[in-house]
Amino acid sequence: MTVEAHKETLGFQTEVKQLLHLMIHSLYSNKEIFLRELISNAADACDKLRFEALSDDALYEGGKELAIRVSFDKEARTVTVADNGIGMSRQEVIDNIGTIAKSGTRQFLEALTGDQARDAHLIGQFGVGFYSSFIVADRVSLVTRRAGLQAEHGVRWESNGEGEFSIETVTQEIHGTEVTLHLREGMDEFLDGWRLRSIIRKYSDHIPLPILMLKEKYGEEAEQQPDEDETVNKASALWTRPKDEISEEEYKEFYKHVGHDFEEPLTWTHNRVEGRTEYTSLLYVPKRAPFDLWDRDRRHGVKLYVRRVFIMDDAEQLMPAYLRFVRGVIDSNDLPLNVSREILQESKVVESIRAGSVKKVLGLLEGMAKNEPEQYDEFWQQFGRVIKEGPGEDFSNREQIARLLRFSSTQDDSEEQKVSLEQYIERMQEGQEAIYYVTAETFAAARHSPHLEIFRKKGLEVLLLSERVDEWLVSSLTEFQGKPLQSVAKGELDLGKLEGEEEKQQQEEQAKNFEDLVKRVQEQLGDRVKEVRITHRLTDSPACLVAGEHDMNANLQRILKSLGQSAPDSKPILELNPNHPLVARLKEEGEASRFNDMSEVLFDQALLAEGGQLDDPATFVKRLNTLLLELK
């Protein structure tokens, strides 16, 4: 290897420095994972060469036998992981090793707390990859050349992990990457062939490429027999093996490889489909939501293979957005090897694979919800908000997705979302025809909403929806098992059979008695309201605001405006409680200015109670103080 003159020293990206420091201290107790991470990177590099060579066979440069080699040198105190995969150019080394290109990195680092156990999970979830080398090494050297470039375009990278790295151009005959770790003091355990083999078999047995090490020789054999390689791992694609031949531990380790996750998966499903469309899928549900789950530029987690040949990462066509947390592989027998993303979008085969895979994941979750409710609660805490996107995106599976949904409700007023729609229907009162819900910006606002008063009085359960996605959900999911979902804050209150004839007659009489008051309040508020009317949904509050039957509610308007989107400026309906002392007093108030102030205050209070903002808070306070002074 001839070193050429083009060498420079560069500084790590700030986030890399932070991550290196935190990772070394947080993951030290599980330091053997460095080998898993380096082997995983090497396997990905070989997969990428195989894919690019589909359209340019010359990239193999005459050597199609791809492999990963692990070696150690006791005297030099080094461990080396080498592959003959795609390799990297000089710029790719700078981009991939000197920086972290993941979006959301800053937010991720801010989430770290200094609690080593908790941070270890977060760092593992982020994907430690190449940087895990510095857990065991005080200096790391990397030599690489991208396939297709000439030998003199090799690159050597070196760093002690403390802020800077050097990079220089070298002559490198073989394409691929070789990473050499100069071990720290106290890391001699990794200078042992048996120890390295045990780590490889523990973490990387599933890698579908041979992982080679020099065969260990003893006694006379060591002097008489020439050196020869042996394959340490099974070197077969795990998903192609029969399920009864794969241990639970192997499934878990494969997930860590394919999901780039430090933790074990929550659950998984492994299926081989035969018939008109043939494919194998191995799909996992993680334990924790990735930190970038809500990133618009997020990567999906399903890898596509065609007849065991890697085609692409993050194949978003294979899984809908509401299942973007799913990790795993899908291996098709029917797609062409030169398949592109454009072809995937139009392929009937992909359509069939996607439909079948979605059914498997939803079935897996449904089985968990039924048979392991505590585990499903754990899943829902992490991914519930994403699943709520499902009814609006996946019409064909809407009913099945709806069975997976969980909500808070007035049944126990707990913020924990544990109530299913099926449970709600089972608890419905005789004569109840709708599934009632209320939406608000916060759980507290939903729980204390004045719209719930008559429902609490009659013992009617109401779902409490306080997440932004809930507005999207109820606009898409309008009924379940024949029961309509009905907002308690929209339209006129009609409890149907839950109200007796005598009760309805009393309400009609009250409405007549308060006709003059309604007219006077309407005149005072003018175009601030669509209508003023008497209500029977309130028992404790004097007034509330509701949206018209076909109007957008105030909570959704606020959400859209906060996102910079336009929203129709529909006016609210003010409803007055005829049984409340303040409304009774307002009815008898003859002094015009006091009547006007009281009307305005009731409107503003109703607006505040539903989470709205006052246009003129100072005037509200002044009116309120004036009225309080007159209470003598």
Steps between C-alpha positions, in 0.01 A plus 500: 500500500663823383405817683457805280538863592137604533445489879303730724372524856133584554278552804203285592153648479398629846228237531754224430719618789202498735384158383847346530543625856154386612519169319836394641377555855142376457573182302821395670329218692399343168820570311499180290232653275774679307558180304133457422479857370810476280389167353154642435652795312719262299196288407312810385799602285501158331124519442540839335775373269285206395213738421707755305669218308161393362533786253884507487660159538847657468469626860588150622842551338523127437419388854134410561557309823402752764608441858587662833830424673573544871858475628710602799867561576606441859834675465362811332186479724265553206170356378416540131168462315529502121256457212514505121175692464420830331759707692505880524645791308688779680189720519286212622747434780480865609120502473442164670773489765554867588136600530164364603261561215188389687231763530386564854851447641489816710165406657633151562806629685284737704295200615809347665498555874824362641320193637727232351241219496238718328748664265636160395156412363468831317849483354445141392173599338675781314739245351857510626652332195864580422541726804462200736864425412610767748344310790794258483760686292702815564591524131311379193634473147283450193623425148243487219457526124174525318436229242548635151767755592864446417739361760665836569164638618511311827447696822651464846313651797632506856390649833533461875136607540580823681387763253711467185576248229758479224421394147744425218499347155670161468542228243260218579487199267182337639162672514320494833575619852743391772453633855786449748447563870801573722367374832502695821677363807285239669338375177717191459192274508445590133846371403370146528365293210247309711361823649460664157336187358250487787405867443454437126278196562302688766428815299572433133418136431213611275717712264447341154869535411792292621683658795850360477773451760823308485441147620645444845774235509656326798813295573674337205219613268603861557841437342407245231174634352483816286275784607142467382178693549189366664148641492393588852129573440221301332524744204141444385219756481313445824157578352540218245540233769201305640352663809547192716876514433537860623539566871340795676846636568586489127182689414586767757857542380389525139263780602785695657686470170215588266343758732827663611361484851671433830193344663316178426178523296157497659372230264534373142331297226679271252305376197552329168227568245453272199252513214451770239751718685795340681693683769640463850458765766661538841350809664570640847327742736760693708466553874550874477401766252805632311588859587427612142158331471337838428770625264354573155822371341504181708624175350276198490636181650428219250781369279409353162676194364435320173595131509733576795673785318479830689320767295432795729462632853196697618265363232206726588280334235489180708344648815254789550605810693297409809713184534829681439642367827503141366848360434605191307548346157280394213652264242305463174534224239295688240657846467782567250850551640523841334185628671495875571290713736296616200425140402408419861235774501320345202557128562203269561742259671603770747133587554431138592808475725409824677140392559609163638773649720265761647249226583774304678610798710142596591424137585812486716389811689144374534625171645719691745208722606284194564748261658764729654319821601785625720745467211250675272472787750879532475473508120217755505694741720777505241309481170135579570510845341637351177236226487233773529609620155390163358124543443565808288770332291384141464130475419508126426627420852306772684290265715800290605704811584204638699506187718860583590426855616510592866365811676462675831141540615278636776469141624801556726623849393851356465740642242606144415349393169362152571137505381430324170197581285375145556515551878317832462218337304470220757446765771251712304172567678175357371366739240840661434553524126839676465860484619555839666832683503646844572819648351724759667859627494592336831373209706405736783295715261322192366436357845356826636309600189157647584356298211532188718269619779173340389688182400656467843161565662339220297801264539574500127862418412685750279838443334754771588713589196786742555765416237528695177462186294159437662338771286630325189381166638138597569471669162591165341341252740135605511353172627595169657293179494201699378524761777575860391775695675343823623668808642336634816603851390342508154142554394191500719495252785270208422522208740210326333359217709717601794263791568139448610199681353451703817862616484466603136178689569667692784785596267256637240325711763831642625601589146179703461547674835849613403424613143532870590832445683643306204401781265657771722830308540509435125463873432781586742750243367410566138718322242730353765259206517306302246210454738398523866273232646390331820680173579441197718852356473617716796434434868766711676626753245298803390602483132705313242598529134421231246568461130227461243422147383698547179753759619863449598543498876712764675774254606564390142501863384768582759710197400491591130590863567791396724631293207481802271203361307182684415179404680142610434408766752170344611325678783405315820155453649454631854282277715356627831406284799146609604544339843808697596462798741713729281281435195186549713643832622590602148140431397375744764768765440341823383800733501641495146872550570503236771311257274750560222798448732351177640430366149855576388650341813293181456618475140865557592483247785355241264780574252767456769341178628544335162864607466451810286681833529339835563542775242497762776596354842529844665138591421385159630680560831356852527143377442547215746634734771211741445248221547677369810491844662124515444440173688479688836 
